[in-house]
């Protein structure tokens, strides 16, 4: 994420190249971070000044905990933070015995503190490296890509990266498909995922599409090749395909100012508005932050134009092309602008739905794919699931997912394993349908793959696509996440191989990374790492659930209910009604609701945490210093205040 290091100064200070630690471990520095060296301590500081990463080389330690204790003693001798949770990470990139230590902070600090201990698999096996992260949450979200790049790129001295370049890809025979299915089935069992839709592509054709498990917990209907799931942000790549069709048709240009193409497009910053081109709407590179609360608390029945109303209040928090910042509303605008160009004079929501059906889903033979929620729920569909307060899988409400409907070009599509695979086939066919008919001109198909902004080492974001070259080959992908629905699509452009996964549980997100790794292992005979990754993910899920439950008080005690008003309002996000029924405290928002539990913070403040399956973990801090009863909701870069309404 930032390569503004002065190489000559670092080389002199370290007595080595600019990109090695005092022990000779190599790394790529986080771009725009300032570097300083003191003995064997290497520190990078973000431009904002409130985020640092310090690397501590240690000649020996008894274990990860001892290594972290030694590191804090050297960097900050008076460090006294309470350890929240220590969790392992799988062996990777030459590191073993990896463990992450997360520390307690209070909400008003807006701070993340973490330590990562690693032991090199090379050398004498005694030396450790510890990474100490202390970062303001806003800066961490904004500059997470450079920090992540640095963490990923730090490798032990002498370690050689695994590469599949030059290897012959093995086809996905029925036996290899069964191996992949068995891997997912085992993961489902360990993670309590009710249902998964899968497809596998090899030799440029679908070799298997179907399902594992059930559509809804406690009901017998099985997932099959035609079961619909919400694919969430996988919609983005489909939206950029529609944009490419509009460019093919001469209705738009990639370098055309968005405000010229659609005069209703504007941001809170007039200069930035003028700078945004069509390509920037879908590149995650404009500096616009997520600001997802605006649509999460919105009305799913609102018109598509709501996207442009919300964008008009948004300001960038970084410069163009500086860092990867994912903005759902910008992609939503891109889809609606394409629709307006292709079907002028129509309501932009209806125009988008029609254009996607006529120009993408129809020609590709994606016969069941739809943005129509009611149509999806009438047929063969999966239902969402999340974790309850004790970490058990339970059926979740669809209400919160409905709020994405006004911003559906960024995440509202319903699709099936069979249909999803046909979209991946189009990508493997360079813009042609699975049958070979032209759909997107190859030049505009390829434009979507060009790197627009760095995400991590060897990973860039194109237009609604992640492009990963870490193994010496190209892996294209995108994921999708909504309440109770998590999915991924993966393809290897040079080899005609791909896979899709659709899940109906929040724990399903933990299947995605291991599946990608397992696919590469099966195809290229890669090092056997996928099983350990899944095992660690399962263990960490259980540990996190237990730790979270231990911090919550349920039912909410009377002394924490007494200060609550009957109702609150936020000018940006709407209302909260406080319901007290049968010993339970429930927050009723304008369009969805959740029971809450109490958490007592280290600074003495108190937070109310949503606990309904799928929406668990949203925090409302009670501000006892405010003039009127107030609840504070934050994301990393925004704060929303709900103030008590006066009784009528």
Secondary structure by P-SEA (a helix, b strand, c coil): cccccaaaaaaaaacccccccccbbbbbccccbbbbbcccbbbbbcccccbbbbbbbbcccccaaaaaaaaaaaccccccccccccccccccccccbbbbbbbbbccccccccbbbbbbbccccccbbbbbbbbbcaaaaaaaaaaaaaaaaacccccccccccccbbbbcccaaaaaaaaaaaaaaaaaacccccccccccccccccccccccccccccccccccccccccccaaaaaaaaaaaaaaaccccccccccccccccccccaaaaaacccccccccccccccccccccccccccccaaaaaaaaacccccccccbbbbbaaaaaaaaaaaaaaacccccaaaaaaaaaaaccccccccccccccaaaaaaccbbbbbbbcccbbbbbbbcccccccccccccccccccaaaaaaaaaaaaaccccccccccccaaaaaaaacccccccccbbbcccbbbbccccbbbbbcccccccccccccccccccccbbbbbcccccccaaaaaaaaaaaaaccccccaaaaaaaaaaaaaaaaaaaaaacccccccccccccccbbbbccccbbbbbbcccbbbbbcccccbbbbbbbccccbbbbbbcccccccbbbbbccccccbbbbbbcccbbbbbbbbccc
